[in-house]
Amino acid sequence: MEKKDLTAADVWAKFAETDRKIAEIERIFNEKFERLGIRLFRTLFPDYAHSKIYLGIAATYISDEVAEEAKKLGIGLLRQVGETVEYETNWVRVY
């Protein structure tokens, strides 16, 4: 098999293809999560079947766009700031 040197266009095309696949996986997950995610979690972990479940995103950086979407969905935010962790949970809801 002949080895081919990749051009910048080849690398970019591969990246774009991968990015589209990731976006599609995220779209499918987001569409089904509300309906199946928590129910599946409760099935897989029956000890928590009757517990209140809260969701959160933890990161050293959370973009404004992600933060706004999390607020709409009732998901808490935890950010590392230096040696401490800041949290925003005023809008968190039970799933």
PDB file as gemmi writes it, atoms N, CA and C in Angstrom:
CRYST1    1.000    1.000    1.000  90.00  90.00  90.00 P 1                      
ATOM      1  N   MET A   1       0.845  -1.169   0.000  1.00  0.00           N  
ATOM      2  CA  MET A   1       0.000   0.000   0.000  1.00  0.00           C  
ATOM      3  C   MET A   1       0.893   1.235   0.000  1.00  0.00           C  
ATOM      4  N   GLU A   2       0.597   2.155  -0.869  1.00  0.00           N  
ATOM      5  CA  GLU A   2       1.395   3.368  -1.005  1.00  0.00           C  
ATOM      6  C   GLU A   2       1.010   4.373   0.076  1.00  0.00           C  
ATOM      7  N   LYS A   3       2.031   4.937   0.702  1.00  0.00           N  
ATOM      8  CA  LYS A   3       1.800   5.938   1.737  1.00  0.00           C  
ATOM      9  C   LYS A   3       1.640   7.302   1.075  1.00  0.00           C  
ATOM     10  N   LYS A   4       0.602   8.028   1.471  1.00  0.00           N  
ATOM     11  CA  LYS A   4       0.318   9.315   0.869  1.00  0.00           C  
ATOM     12  C   LYS A   4       0.511  10.414   1.912  1.00  0.00           C  
ATOM     13  N   ASP A   5       1.224  11.470   1.526  1.00  0.00           N  
ATOM     14  CA  ASP A   5       1.367  12.617   2.415  1.00  0.00           C  
ATOM     15  C   ASP A   5       0.058  13.399   2.405  1.00  0.00           C  
ATOM     16  N   LEU A   6      -0.418  13.737   3.588  1.00  0.00           N  
ATOM     17  CA  LEU A   6      -1.661  14.488   3.693  1.00  0.00           C  
ATOM     18  C   LEU A   6      -1.405  15.977   3.508  1.00  0.00           C  
ATOM     19  N   THR A   7      -2.276  16.606   2.780  1.00  0.00           N  
ATOM     20  CA  THR A   7      -2.195  18.056   2.620  1.00  0.00           C  
ATOM     21  C   THR A   7      -3.011  18.704   3.740  1.00  0.00           C  
ATOM     22  N   ALA A   8      -2.862  20.008   3.896  1.00  0.00           N  
ATOM     23  CA  ALA A   8      -3.652  20.739   4.887  1.00  0.00           C  
ATOM     24  C   ALA A   8      -5.143  20.581   4.595  1.00  0.00           C  
ATOM     25  N   ALA A   9      -5.507  20.565   3.313  1.00  0.00           N  
ATOM     26  CA  ALA A   9      -6.915  20.384   2.929  1.00  0.00           C  
ATOM     27  C   ALA A   9      -7.421  19.009   3.354  1.00  0.00           C  
ATOM     28  N   ASP A  10      -6.585  17.980   3.217  1.00  0.00           N  
ATOM     29  CA  ASP A  10      -6.966  16.628   3.637  1.00  0.00           C  
ATOM     30  C   ASP A  10      -7.226  16.587   5.146  1.00  0.00           C  
ATOM     31  N   VAL A  11      -6.319  17.195   5.898  1.00  0.00           N  
ATOM     32  CA  VAL A  11      -6.450  17.204   7.360  1.00  0.00           C  
ATOM     33  C   VAL A  11      -7.709  17.969   7.753  1.00  0.00           C  
ATOM     34  N   TRP A  12      -7.950  19.129   7.137  1.00  0.00           N  
ATOM     35  CA  TRP A  12      -9.130  19.926   7.457  1.00  0.00           C  
ATOM     36  C   TRP A  12     -10.414  19.177   7.109  1.00  0.00           C  
ATOM     37  N   ALA A  13     -10.428  18.484   5.982  1.00  0.00           N  
ATOM     38  CA  ALA A  13     -11.613  17.715   5.576  1.00  0.00           C  
ATOM     39  C   ALA A  13     -11.899  16.616   6.596  1.00  0.00           C  
ATOM     40  N   LYS A  14     -10.852  15.945   7.064  1.00  0.00           N  
ATOM     41  CA  LYS A  14     -11.021  14.878   8.055  1.00  0.00           C  
ATOM     42  C   LYS A  14     -11.547  15.460   9.366  1.00  0.00           C  
ATOM     43  N   PHE A  15     -10.987  16.600   9.767  1.00  0.00           N  
ATOM     44  CA  PHE A  15     -11.441  17.269  10.988  1.00  0.00           C  
ATOM     45  C   PHE A  15     -12.917  17.651  10.874  1.00  0.00           C  
ATOM     46  N   ALA A  16     -13.300  18.229   9.742  1.00  0.00           N  
ATOM     47  CA  ALA A  16     -14.686  18.646   9.536  1.00  0.00           C  
ATOM     48  C   ALA A  16     -15.629  17.452   9.571  1.00  0.00           C  
ATOM     49  N   GLU A  17     -15.213  16.341   8.976  1.00  0.00           N  
ATOM     50  CA  GLU A  17     -16.031  15.123   8.992  1.00  0.00           C  
ATOM     51  C   GLU A  17     -16.207  14.630  10.426  1.00  0.00           C  
ATOM     52  N   THR A  18     -15.131  14.608  11.183  1.00  0.00           N  
ATOM     53  CA  THR A  18     -15.190  14.167  12.577  1.00  0.00           C  
ATOM     54  C   THR A  18     -16.068  15.108  13.392  1.00  0.00           C  
ATOM     55  N   ASP A  19     -15.914  16.404  13.169  1.00  0.00           N  
ATOM     56  CA  ASP A  19     -16.703  17.403  13.879  1.00  0.00           C  
ATOM     57  C   ASP A  19     -18.196  17.218  13.603  1.00  0.00           C  
ATOM     58  N   ARG A  20     -18.561  16.930  12.356  1.00  0.00           N  
ATOM     59  CA  ARG A  20     -19.973  16.688  12.007  1.00  0.00           C  
ATOM     60  C   ARG A  20     -20.497  15.448  12.725  1.00  0.00           C  
ATOM     61  N   LYS A  21     -19.676  14.408  12.803  1.00  0.00           N  
ATOM     62  CA  LYS A  21     -20.110  13.189  13.494  1.00  0.00           C  
ATOM     63  C   LYS A  21     -20.331  13.460  14.975  1.00  0.00           C  
ATOM     64  N   ILE A  22     -19.425  14.220  15.589  1.00  0.00           N  
ATOM     65  CA  ILE A  22     -19.577  14.552  17.003  1.00  0.00           C  
ATOM     66  C   ILE A  22     -20.842  15.383  17.213  1.00  0.00           C  
ATOM     67  N   ALA A  23     -21.079  16.354  16.352  1.00  0.00           N  
ATOM     68  CA  ALA A  23     -22.278  17.187  16.461  1.00  0.00           C  
ATOM     69  C   ALA A  23     -23.539  16.339  16.350  1.00  0.00           C  
ATOM     70  N   GLU A  24     -23.542  15.356  15.473  1.00  0.00           N  
ATOM     71  CA  GLU A  24     -24.704  14.480  15.301  1.00  0.00           C  
ATOM     72  C   GLU A  24     -24.928  13.636  16.557  1.00  0.00           C  
ATOM     73  N   ILE A  25     -23.855  13.122  17.137  1.00  0.00           N  
ATOM     74  CA  ILE A  25     -23.971  12.343  18.379  1.00  0.00           C  
ATOM     75  C   ILE A  25     -24.536  13.227  19.487  1.00  0.00           C  
ATOM     76  N   GLU A  26     -24.030  14.457  19.604  1.00  0.00           N  
ATOM     77  CA  GLU A  26     -24.536  15.381  20.620  1.00  0.00           C  
ATOM     78  C   GLU A  26     -26.015  15.684  20.397  1.00  0.00           C  
ATOM     79  N   ARG A  27     -26.404  15.896  19.149  1.00  0.00           N  
ATOM     80  CA  ARG A  27     -27.808  16.203  18.848  1.00  0.00           C  
ATOM     81  C   ARG A  27     -28.707  15.049  19.275  1.00  0.00           C  
ATOM     82  N   ILE A  28     -28.318  13.833  18.909  1.00  0.00           N  
ATOM     83  CA  ILE A  28     -29.120  12.655  19.263  1.00  0.00           C  
ATOM     84  C   ILE A  28     -29.184  12.497  20.775  1.00  0.00           C  
ATOM     85  N   PHE A  29     -28.041  12.656  21.441  1.00  0.00           N  
ATOM     86  CA  PHE A  29     -28.009  12.529  22.896  1.00  0.00           C  
ATOM     87  C   PHE A  29     -28.923  13.568  23.539  1.00  0.00           C  
ATOM     88  N   ASN A  30     -28.831  14.819  23.090  1.00  0.00           N  
ATOM     89  CA  ASN A  30     -29.638  15.876  23.675  1.00  0.00           C  
ATOM     90  C   ASN A  30     -31.129  15.639  23.460  1.00  0.00           C  
ATOM     91  N   GLU A  31     -31.504  15.140  22.291  1.00  0.00           N  
ATOM     92  CA  GLU A  31     -32.914  14.871  22.019  1.00  0.00           C  
ATOM     93  C   GLU A  31     -33.462  13.768  22.911  1.00  0.00           C  
ATOM     94  N   LYS A  32     -32.657  12.784  23.197  1.00  0.00           N  
ATOM     95  CA  LYS A  32     -33.129  11.623  23.937  1.00  0.00           C  
ATOM     96  C   LYS A  32     -32.843  11.700  25.432  1.00  0.00           C  
ATOM     97  N   PHE A  33     -31.919  12.566  25.858  1.00  0.00           N  
ATOM     98  CA  PHE A  33     -31.507  12.564  27.259  1.00  0.00           C  
ATOM     99  C   PHE A  33     -32.664  12.796  28.213  1.00  0.00           C  
ATOM    100  N   GLU A  34     -33.429  13.831  27.954  1.00  0.00           N  
ATOM    101  CA  GLU A  34     -34.530  14.174  28.862  1.00  0.00           C  
ATOM    102  C   GLU A  34     -35.482  12.998  29.030  1.00  0.00           C  
ATOM    103  N   ARG A  35     -35.737  12.297  27.928  1.00  0.00           N  
ATOM    104  CA  ARG A  35     -36.691  11.195  27.948  1.00  0.00           C  
ATOM    105  C   ARG A  35     -36.082   9.912  28.507  1.00  0.00           C  
ATOM    106  N   LEU A  36     -34.846   9.608  28.084  1.00  0.00           N  
ATOM    107  CA  LEU A  36     -34.258   8.311  28.424  1.00  0.00           C  
ATOM    108  C   LEU A  36     -33.145   8.370  29.465  1.00  0.00           C  
ATOM    109  N   GLY A  37     -32.405   9.470  29.510  1.00  0.00           N  
ATOM    110  CA  GLY A  37     -31.209   9.544  30.342  1.00  0.00           C  
ATOM    111  C   GLY A  37     -31.447   9.250  31.806  1.00  0.00           C  
ATOM    112  N   ILE A  38     -32.355   9.991  32.422  1.00  0.00           N  
ATOM    113  CA  ILE A  38     -32.604   9.802  33.843  1.00  0.00           C  
ATOM    114  C   ILE A  38     -33.279   8.465  34.095  1.00  0.00           C  
ATOM    115  N   ARG A  39     -34.215   8.085  33.242  1.00  0.00           N  
ATOM    116  CA  ARG A  39     -34.882   6.794  33.406  1.00  0.00           C  
ATOM    117  C   ARG A  39     -33.864   5.659  33.309  1.00  0.00           C  
ATOM    118  N   LEU A  40     -32.947   5.752  32.353  1.00  0.00           N  
ATOM    119  CA  LEU A  40     -31.913   4.728  32.204  1.00  0.00           C  
ATOM    120  C   LEU A  40     -31.000   4.714  33.420  1.00  0.00           C  
ATOM    121  N   PHE A  41     -30.621   5.888  33.915  1.00  0.00           N  
ATOM    122  CA  PHE A  41     -29.790   5.968  35.112  1.00  0.00           C  
ATOM    123  C   PHE A  41     -30.463   5.262  36.277  1.00  0.00           C  
ATOM    124  N   ARG A  42     -31.742   5.536  36.470  1.00  0.00           N  
ATOM    125  CA  ARG A  42     -32.471   4.914  37.580  1.00  0.00           C  
ATOM    126  C   ARG A  42     -32.567   3.394  37.417  1.00  0.00           C  
ATOM    127  N   THR A  43     -32.644   2.937  36.167  1.00  0.00           N  
ATOM    128  CA  THR A  43     -32.688   1.492  35.909  1.00  0.00           C  
ATOM    129  C   THR A  43     -31.331   0.850  36.205  1.00  0.00           C  
ATOM    130  N   LEU A  44     -30.270   1.492  35.767  1.00  0.00           N  
ATOM    131  CA  LEU A  44     -28.929   0.932  35.967  1.00  0.00           C  
ATOM    132  C   LEU A  44     -28.460   1.018  37.415  1.00  0.00           C  
ATOM    133  N   PHE A  45     -28.963   1.997  38.157  1.00  0.00           N  
ATOM    134  CA  PHE A  45     -28.567   2.184  39.550  1.00  0.00           C  
ATOM    135  C   PHE A  45     -29.812   2.211  40.432  1.00  0.00           C  
ATOM    136  N   PRO A  46     -30.412   1.040  40.666  1.00  0.00           N  
ATOM    137  CA  PRO A  46     -31.686   0.977  41.388  1.00  0.00           C  
ATOM    138  C   PRO A  46     -31.612   1.528  42.815  1.00  0.00           C  
ATOM    139  N   ASP A  47     -30.416   1.562  43.412  1.00  0.00           N  
ATOM    140  CA  ASP A  47     -30.302   2.140  44.753  1.00  0.00           C  
ATOM    141  C   ASP A  47     -30.696   3.614  44.750  1.00  0.00           C  
ATOM    142  N   TYR A  48     -30.604   4.255  43.586  1.00  0.00           N  
ATOM    143  CA  TYR A  48     -30.927   5.676  43.468  1.00  0.00           C  
ATOM    144  C   TYR A  48     -32.255   5.922  42.758  1.00  0.00           C  
ATOM    145  N   ALA A  49     -33.037   4.865  42.556  1.00  0.00           N  
ATOM    146  CA  ALA A  49     -34.277   4.972  41.784  1.00  0.00           C  
ATOM    147  C   ALA A  49     -35.249   5.998  42.357  1.00  0.00           C  
ATOM    148  N   HIS A  50     -35.254   6.182  43.662  1.00  0.00           N  
ATOM    149  CA  HIS A  50     -36.205   7.109  44.277  1.00  0.00           C  
ATOM    150  C   HIS A  50     -35.527   8.366  44.801  1.00  0.00           C  
ATOM    151  N   SER A  51     -34.289   8.584  44.387  1.00  0.00           N  
ATOM    152  CA  SER A  51     -33.546   9.764  44.833  1.00  0.00           C  
ATOM    153  C   SER A  51     -33.818  10.952  43.929  1.00  0.00           C  
ATOM    154  N   LYS A  52     -33.616  12.143  44.472  1.00  0.00           N  
ATOM    155  CA  LYS A  52     -33.647  13.352  43.660  1.00  0.00           C  
ATOM    156  C   LYS A  52     -32.311  13.423  42.923  1.00  0.00           C  
ATOM    157  N   ILE A  53     -32.353  13.750  41.648  1.00  0.00           N  
ATOM    158  CA  ILE A  53     -31.128  13.810  40.847  1.00  0.00           C  
ATOM    159  C   ILE A  53     -30.941  15.233  40.351  1.00  0.00           C  
ATOM    160  N   TYR A  54     -29.758  15.770  40.623  1.00  0.00           N  
ATOM    161  CA  TYR A  54     -29.391  17.104  40.167  1.00  0.00           C  
ATOM    162  C   TYR A  54     -28.238  16.962  39.184  1.00  0.00           C  
ATOM    163  N   LEU A  55     -28.251  17.759  38.136  1.00  0.00           N  
ATOM    164  CA  LEU A  55     -27.188  17.710  37.139  1.00  0.00           C  
ATOM    165  C   LEU A  55     -26.302  18.937  37.266  1.00  0.00           C  
ATOM    166  N   GLY A  56     -25.022  18.768  36.923  1.00  0.00           N  
ATOM    167  CA  GLY A  56     -24.097  19.887  36.970  1.00  0.00           C  
ATOM    168  C   GLY A  56     -22.990  19.718  35.951  1.00  0.00           C  
ATOM    169  N   ILE A  57     -22.421  20.831  35.552  1.00  0.00           N  
ATOM    170  CA  ILE A  57     -21.267  20.849  34.653  1.00  0.00           C  
ATOM    171  C   ILE A  57     -20.113  21.410  35.465  1.00  0.00           C  
ATOM    172  N   ALA A  58     -18.996  20.718  35.463  1.00  0.00           N  
ATOM    173  CA  ALA A  58     -17.811  21.182  36.177  1.00  0.00           C  
ATOM    174  C   ALA A  58     -16.667  21.330  35.183  1.00  0.00           C  
ATOM    175  N   ALA A  59     -16.017  22.499  35.218  1.00  0.00           N  
ATOM    176  CA  ALA A  59     -14.907  22.758  34.296  1.00  0.00           C  
ATOM    177  C   ALA A  59     -14.093  23.935  34.795  1.00  0.00           C  
ATOM    178  N   THR A  60     -12.902  24.069  34.251  1.00  0.00           N  
ATOM    179  CA  THR A  60     -12.099  25.244  34.571  1.00  0.00           C  
ATOM    180  C   THR A  60     -12.581  26.453  33.779  1.00  0.00           C  
ATOM    181  N   TYR A  61     -13.234  26.220  32.639  1.00  0.00           N  
ATOM    182  CA  TYR A  61     -13.797  27.299  31.833  1.00  0.00           C  
ATOM    183  C   TYR A  61     -15.129  26.837  31.265  1.00  0.00           C  
ATOM    184  N   ILE A  62     -16.145  27.655  31.394  1.00  0.00           N  
ATOM    185  CA  ILE A  62     -17.460  27.382  30.809  1.00  0.00           C  
ATOM    186  C   ILE A  62     -17.849  28.618  30.008  1.00  0.00           C  
ATOM    187  N   SER A  63     -18.083  28.434  28.720  1.00  0.00           N  
ATOM    188  CA  SER A  63     -18.427  29.569  27.853  1.00  0.00           C  
ATOM    189  C   SER A  63     -19.780  30.145  28.247  1.00  0.00           C  
ATOM    190  N   ASP A  64     -20.015  31.396  27.864  1.00  0.00           N  
ATOM    191  CA  ASP A  64     -21.297  32.041  28.151  1.00  0.00           C  
ATOM    192  C   ASP A  64     -22.448  31.290  27.507  1.00  0.00           C  
ATOM    193  N   GLU A  65     -22.218  30.782  26.293  1.00  0.00           N  
ATOM    194  CA  GLU A  65     -23.252  30.042  25.575  1.00  0.00           C  
ATOM    195  C   GLU A  65     -23.642  28.776  26.339  1.00  0.00           C  
ATOM    196  N   VAL A  66     -22.655  28.041  26.826  1.00  0.00           N  
ATOM    197  CA  VAL A  66     -22.922  26.819  27.595  1.00  0.00           C  
ATOM    198  C   VAL A  66     -23.608  27.167  28.906  1.00  0.00           C  
ATOM    199  N   ALA A  67     -23.158  28.228  29.559  1.00  0.00           N  
ATOM    200  CA  ALA A  67     -23.767  28.634  30.821  1.00  0.00           C  
ATOM    201  C   ALA A  67     -25.243  28.986  30.634  1.00  0.00           C  
ATOM    202  N   GLU A  68     -25.578  29.725  29.586  1.00  0.00           N  
ATOM    203  CA  GLU A  68     -26.968  30.092  29.327  1.00  0.00           C  
ATOM    204  C   GLU A  68     -27.822  28.861  29.051  1.00  0.00           C  
ATOM    205  N   GLU A  69     -27.300  27.928  28.275  1.00  0.00           N  
ATOM    206  CA  GLU A  69     -28.047  26.698  27.971  1.00  0.00           C  
ATOM    207  C   GLU A  69     -28.252  25.874  29.238  1.00  0.00           C  
ATOM    208  N   ALA A  70     -27.217  25.792  30.071  1.00  0.00           N  
ATOM    209  CA  ALA A  70     -27.325  25.054  31.334  1.00  0.00           C  
ATOM    210  C   ALA A  70     -28.411  25.676  32.214  1.00  0.00           C  
ATOM    211  N   LYS A  71     -28.463  26.997  32.264  1.00  0.00           N  
ATOM    212  CA  LYS A  71     -29.489  27.680  33.066  1.00  0.00           C  
ATOM    213  C   LYS A  71     -30.883  27.337  32.558  1.00  0.00           C  
ATOM    214  N   LYS A  72     -31.058  27.342  31.232  1.00  0.00           N  
ATOM    215  CA  LYS A  72     -32.364  27.002  30.650  1.00  0.00           C  
ATOM    216  C   LYS A  72     -32.790  25.586  31.032  1.00  0.00           C  
ATOM    217  N   LEU A  73     -31.804  24.677  31.100  1.00  0.00           N  
ATOM    218  CA  LEU A  73     -32.093  23.264  31.383  1.00  0.00           C  
ATOM    219  C   LEU A  73     -32.097  22.941  32.876  1.00  0.00           C  
ATOM    220  N   GLY A  74     -31.763  23.908  33.715  1.00  0.00           N  
ATOM    221  CA  GLY A  74     -31.746  23.661  35.154  1.00  0.00           C  
ATOM    222  C   GLY A  74     -30.524  22.893  35.614  1.00  0.00           C  
ATOM    223  N   ILE A  75     -29.405  23.081  34.940  1.00  0.00           N  
ATOM    224  CA  ILE A  75     -28.161  22.367  35.253  1.00  0.00           C  
ATOM    225  C   ILE A  75     -27.208  23.328  35.949  1.00  0.00           C  
ATOM    226  N   GLY A  76     -26.655  22.899  37.086  1.00  0.00           N  
ATOM    227  CA  GLY A  76     -25.739  23.741  37.853  1.00  0.00           C  
ATOM    228  C   GLY A  76     -24.382  23.872  37.195  1.00  0.00           C  
ATOM    229  N   LEU A  77     -23.646  24.905  37.602  1.00  0.00           N  
ATOM    230  CA  LEU A  77     -22.312  25.155  37.065  1.00  0.00           C  
ATOM    231  C   LEU A  77     -21.302  25.191  38.202  1.00  0.00           C  
ATOM    232  N   LEU A  78     -20.186  24.502  38.005  1.00  0.00           N  
ATOM    233  CA  LEU A  78     -19.080  24.530  38.958  1.00  0.00           C  
ATOM    234  C   LEU A  78     -17.816  24.862  38.188  1.00  0.00           C  
ATOM    235  N   ARG A  79     -17.108  25.902  38.651  1.00  0.00           N  
ATOM    236  CA  ARG A  79     -15.892  26.343  37.964  1.00  0.00           C  
ATOM    237  C   ARG A  79     -14.739  26.368  38.945  1.00  0.00           C  
ATOM    238  N   GLN A  80     -13.580  25.934  38.488  1.00  0.00           N  
ATOM    239  CA  GLN A  80     -12.381  26.045  39.306  1.00  0.00           C  
ATOM    240  C   GLN A  80     -11.787  27.430  39.088  1.00  0.00           C  
ATOM    241  N   VAL A  81     -11.570  28.135  40.174  1.00  0.00           N  
ATOM    242  CA  VAL A  81     -10.954  29.457  40.121  1.00  0.00           C  
ATOM    243  C   VAL A  81      -9.792  29.440  41.106  1.00  0.00           C  
ATOM    244  N   GLY A  82      -8.587  29.325  40.561  1.00  0.00           N  
ATOM    245  CA  GLY A  82      -7.418  29.196  41.429  1.00  0.00           C  
ATOM    246  C   GLY A  82      -7.496  27.908  42.225  1.00  0.00           C  
ATOM    247  N   GLU A  83      -7.431  28.051  43.531  1.00  0.00           N  
ATOM    248  CA  GLU A  83      -7.482  26.883  44.417  1.00  0.00           C  
ATOM    249  C   GLU A  83      -8.882  26.591  44.935  1.00  0.00           C  
ATOM    250  N   THR A  84      -9.860  27.354  44.483  1.00  0.00           N  
ATOM    251  CA  THR A  84     -11.226  27.170  44.974  1.00  0.00           C  
ATOM    252  C   THR A  84     -12.172  26.780  43.844  1.00  0.00           C  
ATOM    253  N   VAL A  85     -13.364  26.416  44.229  1.00  0.00           N  
ATOM    254  CA  VAL A  85     -14.412  26.084  43.260  1.00  0.00           C  
ATOM    255  C   VAL A  85     -15.582  27.032  43.497  1.00  0.00           C  
ATOM    256  N   GLU A  86     -16.012  27.701  42.441  1.00  0.00           N  
ATOM    257  CA  GLU A  86     -17.198  28.553  42.504  1.00  0.00           C  
ATOM    258  C   GLU A  86     -18.370  27.763  41.947  1.00  0.00           C  
ATOM    259  N   TYR A  87     -19.533  27.957  42.515  1.00  0.00           N  
ATOM    260  CA  TYR A  87     -20.697  27.251  41.998  1.00  0.00           C  
ATOM    261  C   TYR A  87     -21.875  28.197  41.843  1.00  0.00           C  
ATOM    262  N   GLU A  88     -22.678  27.908  40.832  1.00  0.00           N  
ATOM    263  CA  GLU A  88     -23.907  28.646  40.564  1.00  0.00           C  
ATOM    264  C   GLU A  88     -25.021  27.612  40.486  1.00  0.00           C  
ATOM    265  N   THR A  89     -25.950  27.698  41.411  1.00  0.00           N  
ATOM    266  CA  THR A  89     -26.993  26.674  41.476  1.00  0.00           C  
ATOM    267  C   THR A  89     -28.389  27.245  41.725  1.00  0.00           C  
ATOM    268  N   ASN A  90     -28.548  28.555  41.604  1.00  0.00           N  
ATOM    269  CA  ASN A  90     -29.853  29.168  41.905  1.00  0.00           C  
ATOM    270  C   ASN A  90     -30.983  28.626  41.033  1.00  0.00           C  
ATOM    271  N   TRP A  91     -30.696  28.185  39.845  1.00  0.00           N  
ATOM    272  CA  TRP A  91     -31.718  27.751  38.891  1.00  0.00           C  
ATOM    273  C   TRP A  91     -31.808  26.223  38.755  1.00  0.00           C  
ATOM    274  N   VAL A  92     -31.053  25.484  39.544  1.00  0.00           N  
ATOM    275  CA  VAL A  92     -30.998  24.023  39.407  1.00  0.00           C  
ATOM    276  C   VAL A  92     -32.348  23.413  39.713  1.00  0.00           C  
ATOM    277  N   ARG A  93     -32.709  22.410  38.914  1.00  0.00           N  
ATOM    278  CA  ARG A  93     -33.968  21.705  39.137  1.00  0.00           C  
ATOM    279  C   ARG A  93     -33.700  20.223  39.379  1.00  0.00           C  
ATOM    280  N   VAL A  94     -34.677  19.560  39.938  1.00  0.00           N  
ATOM    281  CA  VAL A  94     -34.584  18.118  40.187  1.00  0.00           C  
ATOM    282  C   VAL A  94     -35.016  17.382  38.942  1.00  0.00           C  
ATOM    283  N   TYR A  95     -34.252  16.376  38.546  1.00  0.00           N  
ATOM    284  CA  TYR A  95     -34.605  15.533  37.407  1.00  0.00           C  
ATOM    285  C   TYR A  95     -35.224  14.250  37.897  1.00  0.00           C  
TER     286      TYR A  95                                                      
END                                                                             
